[in-house]
Amino acid sequence: MQPSTHEDKSWTVAGAKAKFSEVIERAQSVPQTITRNGKPSVVVVSAEEWQRKTARKGSLGEFLMDSPLRGTDLDLERQRDEPRDLPL
């Protein structure tokens, strides 16, 4: 059973189960989408791609220091509202 649509990048769950080795092989070069009930459910990517997508790209401090808002005079005032009553 071949991938269903989207230029050989999309599989049904049944098709992916039947050809799991092929899904893995193709995912080495192009992410493979697995659909359930006609809707995208998961994407299989190579370990290399996953590492690239999830690698930390600096610290929070570096992100804040590089912010385009750094140095602007934002007037941020904390709200001093009372806590709301919640039902028990």
NORJOSUL-V152584 format. One record per pair of residues at least 6 apart in sequence whose ideal C-beta (glycine too) atoms are under 7 Angstrom apart, sorted by sequence separation. I is the first residue (numbers start at 1). GAP is how many residues later the second one is. D is the distance in Angstrom with one decimal. If there is no record, write none. Layout:
{{I;GAP;D} {I;GAP;D}}
This chain:
{{3;6;6.5} {4;6;5.4} {26;6;5.5} {35;6;5.9} {3;7;5.7} {4;7;6.2} {16;7;5.1} {33;7;5.1} {34;7;5.6} {3;8;4.9} {4;8;5.6} {34;8;5.0} {23;9;5.1} {33;10;5.3} {34;10;6.7} {4;11;6.3} {32;11;6.8} {3;12;6.7} {11;12;6.1} {31;12;5.1} {32;12;4.5} {31;13;6.8} {1;14;4.5} {31;14;4.7} {1;17;5.2} {27;17;4.5} {1;18;6.0} {16;18;4.8} {27;18;5.8} {28;18;4.8} {31;18;6.9} {27;19;5.5} {9;21;5.6} {11;21;6.2} {13;21;6.1} {23;21;5.8} {9;22;6.8} {9;23;5.8} {10;23;4.5} {11;23;5.1} {12;23;5.7} {13;23;5.4} {9;24;5.9} {10;25;6.0} {6;27;6.8}}
